[in-house]
Amino acid sequence: MFSLRVSPTTRPHLPPSLAPVLRRYRHLKAHRSIQVQLLADVPGLGQTGTVQTVAPGYMRNILYPYKKARYLVQGPKILDRAYSPQDTSLDELNTMAQQLINLPEIAFERPARPRPFSPTTSESLLYRPISLSDVAKHLSDAYGYTRLQPPDAVFSIVGKPATVAGLRSTGTHAIHVTLRSGQVIPLTVLIRRKGRSQDAEQDQGLALATEDQASSRTLVAPS
């Protein structure tokens, strides 16, 4: 009588249905990336304070052991640089802070759809969220504030976790800009639904047409 011995290192046979899942897992693992914040200037990657996307192995074996970056767990932080009397950057940030305080609300218009199962709310969901980078770019393009980015400034949404980096609905949103000088500037972002006035006009026209039809049926009496 024969007996079959199975080596402890023998891999179990997987059902054919699990083969695509395993291949997908290996592909995702090989191409996985993470976000880190640089603690020092890294040539070819970025400057101190910026958030970069790197391979986990590069972070684990190079950046983290040599204290070049930190894992991004709770959002980016303001990182201090050495200050010298010749460095006028903090003075420029203080001047910019005074100007930011007096800014009007920042307005965007974006395509949006009504919230499902919420007919009573006036908010609509954006098809594409407005990121905090979009807000910083708007301030740079419209007002020339090109330094509103790490390591000089970090944006955050009031009342939201630091990992939330986008505005997803119409209405008024409060955000904070934390400058390297230590000042926190409150800003207001107003998002309107693009084409909402046209939608309102169409709805009003449809309502008037319905009323006209109802009136005509009321005026015509049976013979």
Sine and cosine of phi, psi and omega as CSV:
sin_phi,cos_phi,sin_psi,cos_psi,sin_omega,cos_omega
0.00,0.00,0.74,-0.68,-0.06,-1.00
-0.99,-0.11,0.53,-0.85,0.07,-1.00
-0.79,-0.62,0.59,-0.81,-0.03,-1.00
-0.96,-0.27,0.88,-0.48,0.02,-1.00
-0.99,-0.11,0.74,-0.68,0.00,-1.00
-0.97,-0.24,0.84,-0.54,0.01,-1.00
-0.93,0.37,0.59,-0.81,0.04,-1.00
-0.86,0.50,-0.39,0.92,-0.01,-1.00
-1.00,0.00,-0.02,1.00,-0.01,-1.00
-0.93,0.37,0.79,-0.62,0.00,-1.00
-0.98,0.19,0.65,-0.76,0.03,-1.00
-0.92,0.40,0.52,-0.85,0.00,-1.00
-0.98,0.19,0.83,-0.56,0.00,-1.00
-1.00,0.01,0.60,-0.80,0.10,-1.00
-0.88,0.48,0.52,-0.85,0.00,-1.00
-0.84,0.54,-0.49,0.87,-0.04,-1.00
-0.92,0.38,-0.37,0.93,-0.02,-1.00
-1.00,-0.02,-0.15,0.99,-0.03,-1.00
-0.88,0.48,-0.72,0.69,0.04,-1.00
-0.88,0.47,-0.58,0.81,0.02,-1.00
-0.90,0.43,-0.67,0.74,0.00,-1.00
-0.91,0.41,-0.66,0.76,0.03,-1.00
-0.90,0.44,-0.65,0.76,0.02,-1.00
-0.89,0.45,-0.66,0.75,0.01,-1.00
-0.89,0.45,-0.69,0.72,0.01,-1.00
-0.90,0.43,-0.61,0.79,0.01,-1.00
-0.91,0.41,-0.71,0.71,-0.01,-1.00
-0.91,0.42,-0.62,0.79,0.00,-1.00
-0.92,0.40,-0.63,0.78,-0.02,-1.00
-0.95,0.32,-0.50,0.86,-0.08,-1.00
-0.95,-0.32,0.28,0.96,-0.03,-1.00
-0.95,0.32,0.55,-0.84,0.04,-1.00
-0.66,-0.75,0.38,-0.92,-0.01,-1.00
-0.73,-0.68,0.31,-0.95,0.06,-1.00
-0.98,-0.20,0.72,-0.70,0.02,-1.00
-0.73,-0.68,0.35,-0.94,0.09,-1.00
-0.94,-0.34,0.79,-0.61,-0.06,-1.00
-0.96,0.28,0.71,-0.70,0.07,-1.00
-0.99,-0.13,-0.09,1.00,0.03,-1.00
-0.44,-0.90,0.31,-0.95,0.07,-1.00
-0.93,0.37,0.80,-0.60,0.02,-1.00
-0.89,-0.46,0.93,-0.37,-0.01,-1.00
-0.84,0.55,0.73,-0.68,0.01,-1.00
0.99,0.12,-0.11,0.99,-0.02,-1.00
-0.87,-0.50,-0.80,0.60,0.00,-1.00
0.19,-0.98,0.00,-1.00,-0.03,-1.00
-0.99,-0.14,0.21,-0.98,0.01,-1.00
-0.83,0.56,0.74,-0.67,0.05,-1.00
1.00,-0.04,-0.29,0.96,-0.02,-1.00
-0.98,0.21,0.44,-0.90,0.03,-1.00
-0.99,-0.15,0.80,-0.59,-0.06,-1.00
-0.80,-0.60,0.43,-0.90,0.06,-1.00
-0.98,-0.22,0.85,-0.53,-0.06,-1.00
-0.70,-0.71,0.21,-0.98,0.09,-1.00
-0.97,0.26,0.59,-0.81,-0.01,-1.00
-0.83,0.55,-0.62,0.78,-0.01,-1.00
-0.91,0.42,-0.60,0.80,0.03,-1.00
-0.91,0.42,-0.64,0.77,0.04,-1.00
-0.93,0.36,-0.70,0.71,-0.09,-1.00
-0.93,0.37,-0.62,0.79,-0.14,-0.99
-0.99,-0.15,-0.41,0.91,-0.10,-0.99
-0.88,-0.47,-0.89,0.46,-0.16,-0.99
-0.92,0.40,-0.76,0.65,-0.08,-1.00
-0.93,0.36,-0.73,0.68,0.00,-1.00
-0.87,0.49,-0.56,0.83,-0.02,-1.00
-1.00,-0.06,0.21,0.98,0.06,-1.00
0.83,0.56,0.65,0.76,0.04,-1.00
-1.00,-0.06,-0.28,0.96,-0.05,-1.00
-0.38,-0.92,0.31,-0.95,0.09,-1.00
-0.82,-0.57,0.45,-0.89,0.04,-1.00
-0.94,0.35,0.66,-0.75,-0.05,-1.00
-1.00,-0.02,1.00,-0.05,-0.06,-1.00
-0.99,-0.16,-0.70,0.72,-0.08,-1.00
-0.84,-0.54,0.52,0.85,0.03,-1.00
1.00,-0.02,0.27,-0.96,-0.02,-1.00
-0.93,0.36,0.44,-0.90,0.03,-1.00
-0.86,-0.51,0.40,-0.92,0.11,-0.99
-0.97,0.26,0.80,-0.60,0.00,-1.00
-0.94,-0.34,0.75,-0.67,-0.04,-1.00
-0.99,0.16,0.59,-0.81,0.14,-0.99
-0.92,-0.38,0.36,-0.93,0.06,-1.00
-0.90,0.44,0.71,-0.70,-0.04,-1.00
-0.96,-0.26,0.71,-0.71,0.05,-1.00
-0.79,-0.62,0.39,-0.92,0.01,-1.00
-0.86,0.51,-0.44,0.90,0.01,-1.00
-0.98,0.19,-0.23,0.97,-0.04,-1.00
-0.99,0.13,0.92,-0.38,-0.02,-1.00
-0.99,-0.15,0.12,0.99,-0.10,-1.00
-0.91,0.41,-0.63,0.77,0.00,-1.00
-0.92,0.39,-0.60,0.80,0.07,-1.00
-0.89,0.45,-0.63,0.78,0.04,-1.00
-0.91,0.40,-0.62,0.78,0.03,-1.00
-0.91,0.41,-0.63,0.77,0.03,-1.00
-0.90,0.44,-0.65,0.76,0.05,-1.00
-0.91,0.42,-0.68,0.74,0.01,-1.00
-0.91,0.42,-0.58,0.82,0.01,-1.00
-0.88,0.48,-0.67,0.74,0.03,-1.00
-0.89,0.45,-0.57,0.82,0.03,-1.00
-0.96,0.29,-0.61,0.79,-0.01,-1.00
-0.91,0.42,-0.57,0.82,-0.02,-1.00
-0.88,0.48,-0.55,0.84,-0.06,-1.00
-1.00,-0.05,0.13,0.99,-0.01,-1.00
-0.94,0.33,0.59,-0.81,0.15,-0.99
-0.95,0.30,0.10,-1.00,0.02,-1.00
-0.89,0.46,0.54,-0.84,-0.03,-1.00
-1.00,-0.03,0.88,-0.48,-0.12,-0.99
-0.96,-0.28,0.68,-0.73,0.11,-0.99
-0.78,-0.62,0.47,-0.88,0.17,-0.99
-0.82,-0.57,0.83,-0.56,-0.06,-1.00
-0.66,-0.75,0.53,-0.85,0.13,-0.99
-0.88,0.48,0.65,-0.76,-0.04,-1.00
-0.51,-0.86,0.26,-0.97,0.03,-1.00
-0.78,-0.62,0.48,-0.88,0.00,-1.00
-0.88,0.47,0.50,-0.87,0.06,-1.00
-0.91,0.40,0.75,-0.66,0.03,-1.00
-0.93,0.37,0.62,-0.78,0.06,-1.00
0.89,0.46,0.34,0.94,0.04,-1.00
-0.70,-0.72,0.93,0.36,-0.06,-1.00
-0.94,0.34,-0.28,0.96,-0.08,-1.00
-1.00,0.05,-0.33,0.95,-0.03,-1.00
-1.00,0.09,0.53,-0.85,0.00,-1.00
-1.00,-0.03,-0.13,0.99,0.00,-1.00
-0.97,0.23,0.52,-0.86,0.07,-1.00
-0.82,-0.58,0.47,-0.88,0.01,-1.00
-1.00,0.04,0.74,-0.67,0.02,-1.00
-0.97,0.26,0.61,-0.79,0.08,-1.00
-0.93,0.37,-0.56,0.83,0.07,-1.00
-0.73,-0.68,0.87,-0.49,-0.04,-1.00
-0.87,0.50,0.47,-0.88,0.11,-0.99
-1.00,-0.02,0.90,-0.44,-0.03,-1.00
-0.99,0.16,0.29,-0.96,0.07,-1.00
-0.92,0.40,-0.43,0.90,0.11,-0.99
-0.92,0.40,-0.57,0.82,0.07,-1.00
-0.90,0.44,-0.64,0.77,0.02,-1.00
-0.91,0.42,-0.70,0.72,0.02,-1.00
-0.89,0.45,-0.63,0.78,0.02,-1.00
-0.91,0.40,-0.63,0.78,0.04,-1.00
-0.88,0.47,-0.69,0.72,0.02,-1.00
-0.91,0.42,-0.56,0.83,0.03,-1.00
-0.94,0.33,-0.70,0.71,-0.03,-1.00
-0.95,0.31,-0.66,0.76,-0.11,-0.99
-0.99,0.11,-0.56,0.83,-0.11,-0.99
-0.84,-0.54,-0.11,0.99,0.03,-1.00
0.99,0.14,0.31,0.95,0.02,-1.00
-1.00,0.08,1.00,0.09,-0.09,-1.00
-0.99,0.11,-0.14,0.99,-0.08,-1.00
-0.99,-0.15,0.18,0.98,0.01,-1.00
-0.99,0.12,0.91,0.42,0.04,-1.00
-0.38,-0.93,0.37,-0.93,0.03,-1.00
-0.85,0.53,0.58,-0.81,0.11,0.99
-1.00,0.01,0.06,1.00,-0.08,-1.00
-0.99,0.10,-0.44,0.90,-0.07,-1.00
-0.44,-0.90,0.55,-0.83,0.06,-1.00
-0.73,-0.68,0.76,-0.65,0.02,-1.00
-1.00,-0.06,0.53,-0.85,0.09,-1.00
-0.50,-0.86,0.44,-0.90,0.02,-1.00
-0.99,-0.10,0.80,-0.60,-0.04,-1.00
-0.90,0.43,0.77,-0.64,0.04,-1.00
0.99,0.13,0.09,1.00,0.00,-1.00
-0.87,-0.50,0.46,-0.89,0.08,-1.00
-0.87,0.50,0.40,-0.91,-0.03,-1.00
-0.90,0.43,-0.38,0.93,-0.01,-1.00
-0.98,0.22,-0.23,0.97,0.05,-1.00
-1.00,0.10,0.88,-0.47,-0.12,-0.99
-0.83,-0.56,0.40,0.92,-0.03,-1.00
-0.53,-0.85,0.49,-0.87,0.07,-1.00
-0.99,-0.16,0.83,-0.55,-0.20,-0.98
-0.94,-0.35,-0.03,1.00,-0.06,-1.00
-0.63,-0.78,0.31,-0.95,0.08,-1.00
-0.96,0.28,0.19,-0.98,-0.01,-1.00
0.92,-0.39,-0.26,-0.97,-0.05,-1.00
-0.98,-0.20,0.74,-0.68,-0.01,-1.00
-0.80,-0.61,0.62,-0.79,0.05,-1.00
-0.97,-0.24,0.76,-0.64,0.05,-1.00
-0.77,-0.64,0.37,-0.93,0.05,-1.00
-0.88,-0.47,0.61,-0.79,0.14,-0.99
-0.90,-0.43,0.92,-0.39,0.03,-1.00
-0.99,-0.11,0.90,-0.44,-0.04,-1.00
-1.00,-0.01,0.38,-0.93,0.02,-1.00
-0.89,0.45,-0.39,0.92,0.05,-1.00
-0.96,0.27,-0.10,0.99,0.04,-1.00
0.99,-0.17,-0.12,0.99,-0.02,-1.00
-0.99,0.14,0.58,-0.81,0.06,-1.00
-0.91,-0.41,0.89,-0.46,-0.08,-1.00
-0.96,-0.26,0.86,-0.52,0.08,-1.00
-0.99,0.13,0.70,-0.72,0.06,-1.00
-0.77,-0.64,0.42,-0.91,0.03,-1.00
-0.89,-0.46,0.77,-0.64,0.03,-1.00
-0.91,-0.41,0.82,-0.58,0.03,-1.00
-0.93,-0.36,0.85,-0.53,0.00,-1.00
-0.92,-0.40,0.86,-0.51,0.04,-1.00
-0.97,-0.26,0.48,-0.88,0.06,-1.00
-0.97,0.25,0.84,-0.55,-0.03,-1.00
-0.93,0.37,0.76,-0.65,-0.01,-1.00
0.98,0.20,0.23,0.97,-0.04,-1.00
-0.91,0.41,-0.59,0.81,0.01,-1.00
-0.90,0.44,-0.61,0.79,0.04,-1.00
-0.91,0.42,-0.66,0.75,0.04,-1.00
-0.88,0.47,-0.65,0.76,0.00,-1.00
-0.91,0.42,-0.65,0.76,0.02,-1.00
-0.90,0.43,-0.65,0.76,0.03,-1.00
-0.90,0.44,-0.68,0.73,0.02,-1.00
-0.89,0.45,-0.64,0.77,0.01,-1.00
-0.92,0.40,-0.66,0.75,0.04,-1.00
-0.89,0.45,-0.64,0.76,0.03,-1.00
-0.91,0.42,-0.62,0.78,0.02,-1.00
-0.91,0.41,-0.66,0.75,0.02,-1.00
-0.91,0.42,-0.65,0.76,0.03,-1.00
-0.90,0.45,-0.63,0.77,0.03,-1.00
-0.91,0.42,-0.64,0.77,0.03,-1.00
-0.91,0.42,-0.63,0.77,0.02,-1.00
-0.89,0.46,-0.67,0.74,0.02,-1.00
-0.90,0.43,-0.65,0.76,0.01,-1.00
-0.91,0.41,-0.62,0.78,0.01,-1.00
-0.92,0.40,-0.65,0.76,0.00,-1.00
-0.91,0.42,-0.60,0.80,0.03,-1.00
-0.93,0.36,-0.51,0.86,-0.01,-1.00
-0.96,0.27,-0.59,0.81,-0.06,-1.00
-0.97,0.26,-0.48,0.88,-0.03,-1.00
-0.99,0.12,0.94,-0.35,-0.03,-1.00
-1.00,-0.09,0.54,-0.84,0.03,-1.00
-0.93,0.37,0.59,-0.81,-0.01,-1.00
-0.99,0.17,0.00,0.00,0.00,0.00
